[in-house]
Amino acid sequence: PFLVRLFPSVLTKFVFLNFLSFPFFADFRRPELLVNNTINLHLTTEPGVTVGIWHTVPSSRGAEAQGKDQRWYEEALADAHPVIIYLHGNGGTR
């Protein structure tokens, strides 16, 4: 308790464990190795702020998505299909 009182940031690290990433040694910049029909994108929300996202199309469009580039995935976001946003929390990884 004495060290926590002196260093409150240590308590934050141990409560949230946001310095750990799991699974270990996974390359989160290449989500297609972990999840089918997925691509890594970056969105600029405001000047100086960039958010990394994974865009996953449903399995019903999986055959259509095979071998497509980033442009195809961006156009798929703009079509009439609904978009579900999943916020992963404080883990520091997607």
N, C-alpha and C positions, 0 to 999 in steps of 0.2 A: 504493500500500500504506500510506503514511503516513496518509492521510485515513481509510482503512478502520479503521486502528488507533485513530484518534481518535474516529471516528463509526461504530461497528459497526452502528447501525440503517440507515445508508446502504447497507451491503452487503446487508442483508436486503431492502431495497426493490428493489435491482437484481437480486438472485437470483430473487425470487419475482414481481416486477412486479405485486403485488396492488393497486396504485393505478391500473392500466389496466383499462378495461372494453372488451370487444369483443363484438359489433359496435358501432362508435361511433354515438352518437345513438339507440340502441335504448331503448325504454321497457320495462324489465323488469317494471314493475307491470302491464302489459297483455300477458301472454304469448299471448293469443288472436291477436294480430297476427303472432306469430312461429311458433307451433305450434298445429295444429288440436286442438280438443277439450280445451283447457287453461284453467285458471282459477288466479288468484293467491290464496293463502290465507295466514293467519298463525296459528301454533299457539303457545300459551303452555306452555312445557315445565316451568317452575317460576316462582315469583313473581319478576317483574322480568326474565324472559328470554323473548323472543318470537322465534320462528324463522319466516322467510318460506319458503313452499313453493309449488311449482307442482303441481297435480294434473292429470294427463293421463289421460283414459280411452282405452281401445283403440279403434282405428278401427272395430271391429265394433259399438261402442256410439256411434259418432260421430253417426249420424242422431238417435238418442235424446237426445244431449247438446245438440243445436242449440237455442240460445235459452234454455237452463236457467240458473237463478240459482245462487248459492253453496250454498244449502240442498240442492239436488239433488246437487251434487258431494260434499257432506259425507255425504249418505245413501248415495251410491255407494261411499264409503270403508268404510261399515259393512256392506256386503253380503258374501256368501260368496266373492267373487272374491279371488284373491291380490293382494297389494300389493307392488310392486317399488320399493325405495328406491334412488335414484341420488344419490350424494354427489359434487358437482361439483369439489371441491378448494378451493384457496385464492384463486381469482380474484376474489372479492368480489362476484360477480354470479351470477344463476341463468341 
